Amino acid sequence: MHIPDELYRQILPVLPIASICACVWLMVNLTALTWVRFAVWMVVGTAIYLGYGYRHSKQGRREVEEARV
């Protein structure tokens, strides 16, 4: 089925707006405990990400080598 270009351009913004509304609606209906769990896991994940990135970066390795000398 072919959708005319003019109709397609008019309908195009509807999908992202509907998706945003659906996500916001789902987030609003989450319990406080779920948000707390989310925040804790975000902090843990960010700490792991930053720690791994720092230890495996060229600058991090250079600083470790300089500290040994």
C-alpha positions in Angstrom: 0.0 0.0 0.0 1.4 3.4 -1.0 0.9 6.4 1.2 1.0 9.7 -0.7 4.0 11.9 0.2 1.9 14.8 1.4 -0.1 12.6 3.8 3.1 10.9 5.0 4.7 14.3 5.9 1.6 15.3 7.9 1.5 12.0 9.8 5.2 11.8 10.4 5.4 13.9 13.7 2.6 11.9 15.3 4.6 8.7 16.0 7.4 10.4 18.0 4.9 12.5 20.0 2.7 9.4 20.7 5.8 7.5 21.8 6.9 10.2 24.1 3.4 10.4 25.6 3.3 6.6 26.1 6.7 6.6 27.8 5.8 9.5 30.1 2.5 7.8 31.0 4.3 4.6 31.9 7.0 6.5 34.0 4.3 8.5 35.9 2.6 5.2 36.9 5.8 3.7 38.4 6.0 3.3 42.2 8.5 5.3 44.3 10.3 2.0 45.1 10.9 1.4 41.4 12.4 4.9 41.0 14.7 4.3 44.0 15.8 1.0 42.6 16.4 2.7 39.2 18.5 5.4 40.9 20.6 2.9 42.8 21.3 0.9 39.7 22.1 4.0 37.7 24.7 5.0 40.4 26.2 1.5 40.4 26.3 1.3 36.6 27.8 4.8 36.3 30.5 3.9 38.9 31.4 0.7 37.1 31.5 2.5 33.7 33.7 5.3 34.9 36.0 3.0 36.9 36.4 0.6 34.0 36.9 3.5 31.5 39.5 5.2 33.7 41.5 2.0 34.4 41.6 1.0 30.7 42.2 4.4 29.2 45.6 5.4 28.0 45.8 8.3 30.4 44.8 6.1 33.3 47.5 3.6 32.4 50.0 6.4 32.1 49.2 7.8 35.5 49.5 4.3 37.1 52.9 3.8 35.4 54.1 7.2 36.6 53.0 6.4 40.2 55.0 3.2 40.2 58.2 5.1 39.1 
